[in-house]
Amino acid sequence: MNRIAKWKEQASLRKLLIALVVFAALGIPMQASLGELQSGCDSPLMDFLMGYDADTVYYILYSIGESGRNDYLKLIGFDLCFGLVYAAVFFLAIALLLKKTGADRKRDKLLFLPAAAMIFDYTENISTIIQIKRFPEISSAAAFAGSCGTVLKYLFLILCATIIVILVISSVAKKTGR
Protein backbone atom coordinates (compact mmCIF):
# COMPACT_ATOMS: atom_id res chain seq x y z
CA MET A 1 0.00 0.00 0.00
CA ASN A 2 2.98 2.34 0.53
CA ARG A 3 3.74 2.34 -3.20
CA ILE A 4 0.11 3.22 -3.97
CA ALA A 5 0.25 6.08 -1.46
CA LYS A 6 3.43 7.33 -3.12
CA TRP A 7 1.82 7.17 -6.58
CA LYS A 8 -1.21 9.01 -5.19
CA GLU A 9 1.01 11.78 -3.86
CA GLN A 10 2.74 12.06 -7.26
CA ALA A 11 -0.57 12.41 -9.10
CA SER A 12 -1.02 15.84 -10.65
CA LEU A 13 -3.45 17.63 -12.90
CA ARG A 14 -0.71 17.86 -15.52
CA LYS A 15 -0.26 14.08 -15.55
CA LEU A 16 -4.02 13.60 -15.77
CA LEU A 17 -4.27 15.98 -18.74
CA ILE A 18 -1.42 14.18 -20.52
CA ALA A 19 -3.14 10.84 -19.88
CA LEU A 20 -6.42 12.26 -21.25
CA VAL A 21 -4.67 13.45 -24.43
CA VAL A 22 -3.12 10.00 -24.93
CA PHE A 23 -6.52 8.44 -24.17
CA ALA A 24 -8.14 10.50 -26.92
CA ALA A 25 -5.24 9.94 -29.34
CA LEU A 26 -5.55 6.16 -28.96
CA GLY A 27 -9.26 5.87 -28.31
CA ILE A 28 -10.74 7.86 -31.18
CA PRO A 29 -8.92 6.03 -34.01
CA MET A 30 -9.36 2.68 -32.26
CA GLN A 31 -13.12 3.15 -31.95
CA ALA A 32 -13.29 4.16 -35.63
CA SER A 33 -11.34 1.03 -36.61
CA LEU A 34 -13.57 -1.17 -34.47
CA GLY A 35 -16.59 0.42 -36.13
CA GLU A 36 -15.19 -0.41 -39.59
CA LEU A 37 -14.41 -3.95 -38.48
CA GLN A 38 -17.89 -4.38 -37.08
CA SER A 39 -19.53 -3.14 -40.29
CA GLY A 40 -19.24 -6.68 -41.73
CA CYS A 41 -21.26 -8.13 -38.88
CA ASP A 42 -24.77 -7.42 -37.67
CA SER A 43 -23.78 -8.16 -34.07
CA PRO A 44 -21.52 -6.02 -31.88
CA LEU A 45 -17.98 -7.33 -31.39
CA MET A 46 -17.31 -9.24 -28.19
CA ASP A 47 -15.75 -6.13 -26.57
CA PHE A 48 -19.17 -4.46 -26.59
CA LEU A 49 -21.42 -7.33 -25.50
CA MET A 50 -22.50 -7.78 -21.91
CA GLY A 51 -22.02 -11.52 -21.98
CA TYR A 52 -21.65 -14.01 -24.81
CA ASP A 53 -21.16 -17.70 -25.47
CA ALA A 54 -19.12 -19.82 -27.90
CA ASP A 55 -21.87 -19.73 -30.58
CA THR A 56 -21.90 -15.91 -30.50
CA VAL A 57 -18.11 -15.81 -30.77
CA TYR A 58 -18.21 -18.18 -33.75
CA TYR A 59 -20.91 -16.11 -35.47
CA ILE A 60 -19.00 -12.84 -34.99
CA LEU A 61 -15.63 -14.24 -36.08
CA TYR A 62 -17.20 -15.98 -39.07
CA SER A 63 -19.09 -12.82 -40.07
CA ILE A 64 -16.02 -10.57 -40.12
CA GLY A 65 -14.08 -13.02 -42.29
CA GLU A 66 -10.37 -13.85 -42.34
CA SER A 67 -9.18 -10.31 -43.07
CA GLY A 68 -11.48 -9.00 -40.33
CA ARG A 69 -10.03 -11.49 -37.86
CA ASN A 70 -6.51 -10.40 -38.81
CA ASP A 71 -7.51 -6.75 -38.35
CA TYR A 72 -9.10 -7.63 -35.01
CA LEU A 73 -5.81 -9.14 -33.83
CA LYS A 74 -3.99 -5.94 -34.75
CA LEU A 75 -6.55 -3.84 -32.90
CA ILE A 76 -6.13 -5.93 -29.78
CA GLY A 77 -2.55 -4.64 -29.59
CA PHE A 78 -3.92 -1.11 -29.44
CA ASP A 79 -6.55 -2.22 -26.95
CA LEU A 80 -3.84 -3.51 -24.62
CA CYS A 81 -2.24 -0.05 -24.67
CA PHE A 82 -5.67 1.58 -24.34
CA GLY A 83 -6.39 -0.44 -21.19
CA LEU A 84 -3.22 0.86 -19.59
CA VAL A 85 -4.09 4.43 -20.57
CA TYR A 86 -7.69 4.40 -19.30
CA ALA A 87 -6.51 2.78 -16.07
CA ALA A 88 -4.00 5.64 -15.68
CA VAL A 89 -6.72 8.23 -16.36
CA PHE A 90 -9.05 6.73 -13.75
CA PHE A 91 -6.21 6.22 -11.26
CA LEU A 92 -5.03 9.82 -11.60
CA ALA A 93 -8.56 11.24 -11.41
CA ILE A 94 -9.39 9.24 -8.28
CA ALA A 95 -6.00 10.01 -6.70
CA LEU A 96 -6.37 13.75 -7.30
CA LEU A 97 -9.89 13.78 -5.92
CA LEU A 98 -8.88 11.75 -2.86
CA LYS A 99 -6.12 14.27 -2.20
CA LYS A 100 -8.47 17.20 -2.78
CA THR A 101 -11.16 15.86 -0.43
CA GLY A 102 -8.60 14.96 2.22
CA ALA A 103 -9.92 11.40 2.37
CA ASP A 104 -8.23 9.11 4.88
CA ARG A 105 -5.74 6.51 3.70
CA LYS A 106 -8.32 3.73 4.02
CA ARG A 107 -9.90 5.08 0.85
CA ASP A 108 -6.64 4.59 -1.06
CA LYS A 109 -7.93 1.08 -1.74
CA LEU A 110 -10.19 2.69 -4.35
CA LEU A 111 -7.06 3.26 -6.43
CA PHE A 112 -6.95 -0.48 -7.16
CA LEU A 113 -10.24 -0.39 -9.10
CA PRO A 114 -8.78 0.96 -12.37
CA ALA A 115 -6.14 -1.78 -12.32
CA ALA A 116 -8.86 -4.39 -11.81
CA ALA A 117 -10.74 -3.04 -14.84
CA MET A 118 -7.55 -3.23 -16.89
CA ILE A 119 -6.86 -6.83 -15.78
CA PHE A 120 -10.36 -7.89 -16.79
CA ASP A 121 -9.92 -6.08 -20.12
CA TYR A 122 -6.71 -8.05 -20.64
CA THR A 123 -8.59 -11.27 -19.80
CA GLU A 124 -11.12 -10.37 -22.50
CA ASN A 125 -8.35 -9.60 -24.99
CA ILE A 126 -6.37 -12.79 -24.31
CA SER A 127 -9.57 -14.80 -24.72
CA THR A 128 -10.28 -13.07 -28.02
CA ILE A 129 -6.73 -13.74 -29.28
CA ILE A 130 -7.07 -17.44 -28.38
CA GLN A 131 -10.41 -17.70 -30.16
CA ILE A 132 -9.19 -15.92 -33.30
CA LYS A 133 -6.04 -18.06 -33.45
CA ARG A 134 -8.05 -21.28 -33.05
CA PHE A 135 -10.91 -20.31 -35.37
CA PRO A 136 -13.04 -22.15 -36.53
CA GLU A 137 -12.61 -24.17 -33.32
CA ILE A 138 -14.14 -22.10 -30.52
CA SER A 139 -13.54 -23.01 -26.89
CA SER A 140 -16.51 -22.67 -24.56
CA ALA A 141 -14.08 -22.06 -21.70
CA ALA A 142 -12.29 -19.26 -23.57
CA ALA A 143 -15.65 -17.72 -24.54
CA PHE A 144 -16.78 -17.89 -20.91
CA ALA A 145 -13.51 -16.34 -19.65
CA GLY A 146 -13.76 -13.57 -22.24
CA SER A 147 -17.41 -12.94 -21.45
CA CYS A 148 -16.68 -12.73 -17.72
CA GLY A 149 -13.72 -10.43 -18.44
CA THR A 150 -15.91 -8.13 -20.52
CA VAL A 151 -18.70 -7.92 -17.94
CA LEU A 152 -16.29 -7.39 -15.05
CA LYS A 153 -14.31 -4.79 -17.03
CA TYR A 154 -17.45 -2.73 -17.53
CA LEU A 155 -18.53 -3.23 -13.92
CA PHE A 156 -15.21 -1.88 -12.64
CA LEU A 157 -15.22 1.00 -15.14
CA ILE A 158 -18.71 1.96 -13.96
CA LEU A 159 -17.50 1.73 -10.35
CA CYS A 160 -14.55 4.01 -11.18
CA ALA A 161 -16.81 6.56 -12.87
CA THR A 162 -19.28 6.43 -9.96
CA ILE A 163 -16.49 6.98 -7.45
CA ILE A 164 -15.23 9.96 -9.44
CA VAL A 165 -18.73 11.49 -9.46
CA ILE A 166 -19.09 10.92 -5.70
CA LEU A 167 -15.66 12.43 -5.03
CA VAL A 168 -16.43 15.46 -7.22
CA ILE A 169 -19.70 16.01 -5.34
CA SER A 170 -17.85 15.57 -2.03
CA SER A 171 -15.18 18.04 -3.12
CA VAL A 172 -17.75 20.63 -4.19
CA ALA A 173 -19.73 20.16 -0.97
CA LYS A 174 -16.56 20.56 1.09
CA LYS A 175 -15.61 23.70 -0.84
CA THR A 176 -19.04 25.31 -0.38
CA GLY A 177 -19.20 24.25 3.26
CA ARG A 178 -22.17 21.89 2.88
C-alpha positions as CSV (number, residue, x, y, z in Angstrom):
1,M,0.0,0.0,0.0
2,N,3.0,2.3,0.5
3,R,3.7,2.3,-3.2
4,I,0.1,3.2,-4.0
5,A,0.3,6.1,-1.5
6,K,3.4,7.3,-3.1
7,W,1.8,7.2,-6.6
8,K,-1.2,9.0,-5.2
9,E,1.0,11.8,-3.9
10,Q,2.7,12.1,-7.3
11,A,-0.6,12.4,-9.1
12,S,-1.0,15.8,-10.7
13,L,-3.5,17.6,-12.9
14,R,-0.7,17.9,-15.5
15,K,-0.3,14.1,-15.6
16,L,-4.0,13.6,-15.8
17,L,-4.3,16.0,-18.7
18,I,-1.4,14.2,-20.5
19,A,-3.1,10.8,-19.9
20,L,-6.4,12.3,-21.2
21,V,-4.7,13.4,-24.4
22,V,-3.1,10.0,-24.9
23,F,-6.5,8.4,-24.2
24,A,-8.1,10.5,-26.9
25,A,-5.2,9.9,-29.3
26,L,-5.6,6.2,-29.0
27,G,-9.3,5.9,-28.3
28,I,-10.7,7.9,-31.2
29,P,-8.9,6.0,-34.0
30,M,-9.4,2.7,-32.3
31,Q,-13.1,3.2,-32.0
32,A,-13.3,4.2,-35.6
33,S,-11.3,1.0,-36.6
34,L,-13.6,-1.2,-34.5
35,G,-16.6,0.4,-36.1
36,E,-15.2,-0.4,-39.6
37,L,-14.4,-3.9,-38.5
38,Q,-17.9,-4.4,-37.1
39,S,-19.5,-3.1,-40.3
40,G,-19.2,-6.7,-41.7
41,C,-21.3,-8.1,-38.9
42,D,-24.8,-7.4,-37.7
43,S,-23.8,-8.2,-34.1
44,P,-21.5,-6.0,-31.9
45,L,-18.0,-7.3,-31.4
46,M,-17.3,-9.2,-28.2
47,D,-15.8,-6.1,-26.6
48,F,-19.2,-4.5,-26.6
49,L,-21.4,-7.3,-25.5
50,M,-22.5,-7.8,-21.9
51,G,-22.0,-11.5,-22.0
52,Y,-21.7,-14.0,-24.8
53,D,-21.2,-17.7,-25.5
54,A,-19.1,-19.8,-27.9
55,D,-21.9,-19.7,-30.6
56,T,-21.9,-15.9,-30.5
57,V,-18.1,-15.8,-30.8
58,Y,-18.2,-18.2,-33.7
59,Y,-20.9,-16.1,-35.5
60,I,-19.0,-12.8,-35.0
61,L,-15.6,-14.2,-36.1
62,Y,-17.2,-16.0,-39.1
63,S,-19.1,-12.8,-40.1
64,I,-16.0,-10.6,-40.1
65,G,-14.1,-13.0,-42.3
66,E,-10.4,-13.8,-42.3
67,S,-9.2,-10.3,-43.1
68,G,-11.5,-9.0,-40.3
69,R,-10.0,-11.5,-37.9
70,N,-6.5,-10.4,-38.8
71,D,-7.5,-6.7,-38.4
72,Y,-9.1,-7.6,-35.0
73,L,-5.8,-9.1,-33.8
74,K,-4.0,-5.9,-34.7
75,L,-6.6,-3.8,-32.9
76,I,-6.1,-5.9,-29.8
77,G,-2.5,-4.6,-29.6
78,F,-3.9,-1.1,-29.4
79,D,-6.6,-2.2,-27.0
80,L,-3.8,-3.5,-24.6
81,C,-2.2,0.0,-24.7
82,F,-5.7,1.6,-24.3
83,G,-6.4,-0.4,-21.2
84,L,-3.2,0.9,-19.6
85,V,-4.1,4.4,-20.6
86,Y,-7.7,4.4,-19.3
87,A,-6.5,2.8,-16.1
88,A,-4.0,5.6,-15.7
89,V,-6.7,8.2,-16.4
90,F,-9.0,6.7,-13.7
91,F,-6.2,6.2,-11.3
92,L,-5.0,9.8,-11.6
93,A,-8.6,11.2,-11.4
94,I,-9.4,9.2,-8.3
95,A,-6.0,10.0,-6.7
96,L,-6.4,13.8,-7.3
97,L,-9.9,13.8,-5.9
98,L,-8.9,11.7,-2.9
99,K,-6.1,14.3,-2.2
100,K,-8.5,17.2,-2.8
101,T,-11.2,15.9,-0.4
102,G,-8.6,15.0,2.2
103,A,-9.9,11.4,2.4
104,D,-8.2,9.1,4.9
105,R,-5.7,6.5,3.7
106,K,-8.3,3.7,4.0
107,R,-9.9,5.1,0.8
108,D,-6.6,4.6,-1.1
109,K,-7.9,1.1,-1.7
110,L,-10.2,2.7,-4.3
111,L,-7.1,3.3,-6.4
112,F,-6.9,-0.5,-7.2
113,L,-10.2,-0.4,-9.1
114,P,-8.8,1.0,-12.4
115,A,-6.1,-1.8,-12.3
116,A,-8.9,-4.4,-11.8
117,A,-10.7,-3.0,-14.8
118,M,-7.5,-3.2,-16.9
119,I,-6.9,-6.8,-15.8
120,F,-10.4,-7.9,-16.8
121,D,-9.9,-6.1,-20.1
122,Y,-6.7,-8.0,-20.6
123,T,-8.6,-11.3,-19.8
124,E,-11.1,-10.4,-22.5
125,N,-8.3,-9.6,-25.0
126,I,-6.4,-12.8,-24.3
127,S,-9.6,-14.8,-24.7
128,T,-10.3,-13.1,-28.0
129,I,-6.7,-13.7,-29.3
130,I,-7.1,-17.4,-28.4
131,Q,-10.4,-17.7,-30.2
132,I,-9.2,-15.9,-33.3
133,K,-6.0,-18.1,-33.5
134,R,-8.1,-21.3,-33.1
135,F,-10.9,-20.3,-35.4
136,P,-13.0,-22.2,-36.5
137,E,-12.6,-24.2,-33.3
138,I,-14.1,-22.1,-30.5
139,S,-13.5,-23.0,-26.9
140,S,-16.5,-22.7,-24.6
141,A,-14.1,-22.1,-21.7
142,A,-12.3,-19.3,-23.6
143,A,-15.6,-17.7,-24.5
144,F,-16.8,-17.9,-20.9
145,A,-13.5,-16.3,-19.7
146,G,-13.8,-13.6,-22.2
147,S,-17.4,-12.9,-21.4
148,C,-16.7,-12.7,-17.7
149,G,-13.7,-10.4,-18.4
150,T,-15.9,-8.1,-20.5
151,V,-18.7,-7.9,-17.9
152,L,-16.3,-7.4,-15.1
153,K,-14.3,-4.8,-17.0
154,Y,-17.5,-2.7,-17.5
155,L,-18.5,-3.2,-13.9
156,F,-15.2,-1.9,-12.6
157,L,-15.2,1.0,-15.1
158,I,-18.7,2.0,-14.0
159,L,-17.5,1.7,-10.3
160,C,-14.5,4.0,-11.2
161,A,-16.8,6.6,-12.9
162,T,-19.3,6.4,-10.0
163,I,-16.5,7.0,-7.4
164,I,-15.2,10.0,-9.4
165,V,-18.7,11.5,-9.5
166,I,-19.1,10.9,-5.7
167,L,-15.7,12.4,-5.0
168,V,-16.4,15.5,-7.2
169,I,-19.7,16.0,-5.3
170,S,-17.9,15.6,-2.0
171,S,-15.2,18.0,-3.1
172,V,-17.7,20.6,-4.2
173,A,-19.7,20.2,-1.0
174,K,-16.6,20.6,1.1
175,K,-15.6,23.7,-0.8
176,T,-19.0,25.3,-0.4
177,G,-19.2,24.3,3.3
178,R,-22.2,21.9,2.9
